[in-house]
Amino acid sequence: MKNNLRLPLVFTLLFSLSSVAQNNKIPYGNNDLAGQYVQSGDAQIYYEMYGEGEPIVLLHGGIMGYIDEMEGFIEKLKPRYKVIAMATRGHGRSEIGSETITYDLKANDVMAVINAITRDSVTILGFSDGAYTGYKVASMFPERVKKLIAIGAGEQISGLRKVVFTGGPFNPDNEFWKQKKKLMPEPQKLEAFWKDMEHFYNSMTASKELFNSLKCPVLVMAGELDRNAPLATVIAAYQMIPNSQLAIVPNTGHVVFMENFDAVWASIAPFLH
């Protein structure tokens, strides 16, 4: 049965986080002191850097996701790592551009950021869309990805789900999107971007060919009750990745790290060391 996703719980969690972030000392995702840009193809891609040490790239979720949702990870990682928190194409301060969205394009955006900072290999931590992008980066550039943490991203076959970005939280005039549009360099393109991303997500494939190609150690993680990446699809991805570990957090949904960050971190910390 197709899964028709409108993500009301995700919207509630992210809206709550956005409200809290406005009062934080560090405005993650809108920090002029840490923010920089790099040109990738036809779009300027925004990223922020925190801390020193081995580089780790954070890739947030798609559509409603942004750098600020990664706050907990940034805080935990920056004392020991150089944290590179990207705004993926079409999100926040990054431009949308005019090229057709593909995971190859997203992977090249990530590499443009990485190459602007280091020629060494990096660790990638991605959530949802960011995790699928992480899979693709690791597949396309195996020598540049040391480890990958993929949260909320299982096997995906075209037609398995139906993603809809209309109605409910997808009202460009509600307070959540008003705040998001203030960051966007091209806010007038937002609704057209949603339509493009509907087609992209409903036609994307992440299966055996991709997962079998991964060379680095991969931690595959999800919430037990994730409706966006159902448990069976996450386990399938884990079983297809040659060098993988699996972590399932009980009684949590898609945005598992907001629902039980301590449990998520308890799995991530030993994987990084």
Summary of the structure (lengths in Angstrom):
residues: 273
radius of gyration: 16.9
end to end distance: 40.1
largest distance: 47.2
contacts: 938
relative contact order: 0.15
helix: 41%
strand: 23%
